[in-house]
Every structure is written in C-alpha cells, then in structure tokens.
Amino acid sequence: MAKDHGPQIKDDKLYEDLRKDGASKEKAARIANAKAEGSLDHKSTRLEDRTKEELYDEARDIGIEGRSDMTKDELIDAIRSH
C-alpha cells in the first residue's frame, strides 16, 4: 500500500513509482497530480513530437533558466534532465 504523501499528492502510488524510477519529487508530483486530475496530455508524450513553443511553455512551467535562447533540441535535453 502506498504511503500517504499528504493532500498535495493526488496519486500516492504513481508518485512512489515515479520516484523509484528516478524522477525528482517535483516531477513525480506534477505527473501524479495531472494523471489524477485527468489533465495529463496523452496525445504527444514524446518530446520530439512537440513544437518548440510547447517545449518552451513546459520549460517555463518547470523553471528552466535560459530557455528563451535554447533550440528545440536544447529544450528537450533541459526538460529531460530536470
């Protein structure tokens, strides 16, 4: 049974699974909460399939510095390593 991580985490099991797979606390919480709310976008989960604008928006949402000067490939690398 998954540990209760408090009201800020909407899907404790998924959060724990993501953490075990190496996701940061912030990333695991975002994914677990989005899935629990039904707002996780499944149309294009591969970063390479997203537009540069979509990648930029995600980079902004997670607080990646220097994103405005990055190419699409650099944004992908920055998001993956966050």
N, C-alpha and C positions, 0 to 999 in steps of 0.2 A: 504494500500500500504506500502511496506517495505521501511524503511529509507535507503538512500544510505550511505553505510559504507566506501565508497572510493574504489579506484581501487584494493586494496589488498584483498577485499572480492568479490568473483566472483558470489555468490548466496546470496543476502541480505536476502531474505525471509527465506531460510533454516537456515542461520546464526541466525536470530532472533528467530526462532522456537527452535533451539538447546539451545540458551541462556535462553529462557523461561523455558526450561526443566531442567536447572541447569548445562549445560555444561560450562566449562571455556571459556574465549574468545579465547584462543589458540586452544582448541579442536574444538570449533564451527567453527572457521576459517578453520582449516585443513579439516574438514569433508565437509563444504560447498564448498571449493575450489576443493577438489578431486571429488566431485559429479559433479560440473560444468564442470570440465575438462574430465569427463568420466573415470577417473582413480580409482574410488572407487571400491575396490575389493568386489564383492558380493558372491564369491564362498564359503567363510568361514568367516562369520562375527562373529560367536561365538568364543570367546577367547579360550574356552576349546577345540575347534576343530583344533586349530593352533598348529604347532610344537613349541617346546621350542625355536628353532632358530628363527622362525618368531616372537615370542613374544619378544625375546631378541632384534631383529632388531627394532621392534616398540618402545620398551623401550629406546633404544639408540636414535632413531629419536626424541622422545619427552623429552629426557634429564633426565631420571630416574637414580638417583645415586645408586651405589651398585648393579647394575643389574647383574654383572658377577658372584656374589655369590648367586644369587637367584635361587630357584627351579621354576619349571613351575607354580605351584600354587601361589608362591610369586610374580612372574612376572605378573600373571593375576590380583592379588589384587592391585599391584602397578599401573598397567595401568588403571584399573577401578577407582582408587582413584585419578588419576592425573587430 
